Amino acid sequence: MNTTIFVGFRHQGMIKGCTWQRTLKQDTVGNRVLDILGAVDVDYAKEIFECIEWNPRGESHREKDGTYLVKLLELGIEEYEETLRRTLKFLYRNIKGSDIKRDLARYLRKRNGKTMARLVASSLDFQQNRFSTAFIFDLDANQVEVIENRRISVS
């Protein structure tokens, strides 16, 4: 059994977001993610939304983008960038010819002097009800919507 959490933003009537997924064995991690998301208010979520460059799913499917979005909401853009940089430095410390800047550019880019997190949107997961819980930061209505997806069994 999987825990699937869709984290999204409603902006100008459209929902964009990413799916975070873990197996039941990692349920304590899922609870931590729910705690992180529950602590985020709409004003802060709007700041984060403005730091995201959304790429369509077809461009490059990245299953971990839900994890990156949760980290971005937890840390903020500056600490998120620094964490990615440190992680890549650590991973490539013994690899000759590695290009940390190139790999970092897959996740971040500068636009008009502002750091933008590059995420692949998986909004179709939300539209097709492929989630256990959805956190929607409704920037239009200035509220957070939590949706529990309960499948109804038909006999």
N, C-alpha and C positions, 0 to 999 in steps of 0.2 A: 504494500500500500504506500502511496506517495502523498506527501503534503505538497500541494501546489498553491502558491500565493501569487496572484496577479497584482502588480503594483502599477497604478496608472494615474494619469492626470486627465481631467476633462477640461478642455480649453476650446472656447468658441464652438461648443457643442460636440466636439470630437474627442474620443478617448485614445490616448497614446500611452503605451506602457510596456512593461517587460514581465516575464513570468519567472518566478523563483521556485525551484523544485528540490525536494529532498525525500529520501526514503524514510519510512517509519522509524528505522533504527536511529535516525538522527533527529528524533522528535524534539529533543531539548534545544537543538539549534533552531528548529521551526518556531518554538515558543519564544526564543530570543529575538528572532526576526519579527514576530508579532509584537513583542514589547517595543522594539525599535520603531516600528511603523506607528504603533499606538501613541508614541511620544511626539510625533511630528505634527506640527500645526500647519494650517493652510498657508499662512504668510511665508513660512520657511520653505514649504513645498513649492511655492511659486518662485522663490529665489532659485531653487534647485532646477525647476523646470526651465527657467531662462538660461541655464548653463548646459542644456542638453541639445546636442545635434542628433536628431532622429534619422536613422537610416532605415529604408524599407527592408523587411525580412529577407526578400529575395536577393538583396545585394550581398550579404554574407551572413548566413545563419550562425549565431553565436548563442549557444544554450546558457552560457554563464551571465548574460547581460542582466538577468534578474538579480543575480548576486551583486553585480556592479552597481545597479541602481539602488539596492538596499544600502550598500557601503557608501554611496554618494549621499544618500539621505542621512546616514548616520554621521558621516565625517564632515560634510561640506566639501566644496570644490577644491579649496587649497590643500586641505589635509588628504583628500582623495588623490590628488595629483602627486603629492609627496609620497604617499603610501605606494602608489603604482611605481614611481621612480625607484624607491628603495627596494621593492620586491624584484623588479627587473634587474637591478644592479646585483642583488644577491643571487638570483638565478643564473646570471651570465658571468659571474665572477671568474670562473675557470674556463670560459669558452672564448677562444681566440677568434677575432673577426666578428664578434657579435655587435649588433648595432642597436643600442638601447633607444636612441632617438627614433629610429625607424619603427621599432616595436611599440614604443610609447605613442607614436602617431596613430596607431590602430585604435587607441582608446581615448586619446585627447588631441585637441588641436587648438591653436590660437586663432581667434577671429576678432578683428578690430581691437587687439590687445587684451581680449577676454579669453580665459580658458574655458573650453567647451568639452564636455564629456561626450564621446561618441558611443551611442547605444543603438542596437538594432531593435526596432519596435516589434513586439509580438502581440499586438492588439487583437489579432484573430483569436487567440486563446480566450480572451475575455468575451468576444462576440459569440463564440461557440461554447461558452460555459465550461471550458476546460480549466477549472480552478476549484480549490476547496474554499478559499477565502479570497476576496478581492478588496484591496484598499484603493479607493478612488479619491484622489485629492481633487475635488471639484473647484477649479479656479474660477468658474463662472458664478457659482452660488456661494463661494467662500465657505465651504464646509467639507468635512471628510465623510465619505460614505463607505461603510464596511458591509460587504455582501457575503453572506454564508451561502454556499451553493449546496443545497440538499437535493440529491437526486431522489426522485419518487419511483419506487419499484412498481411495475405494473404486472399483475398476475393474470 
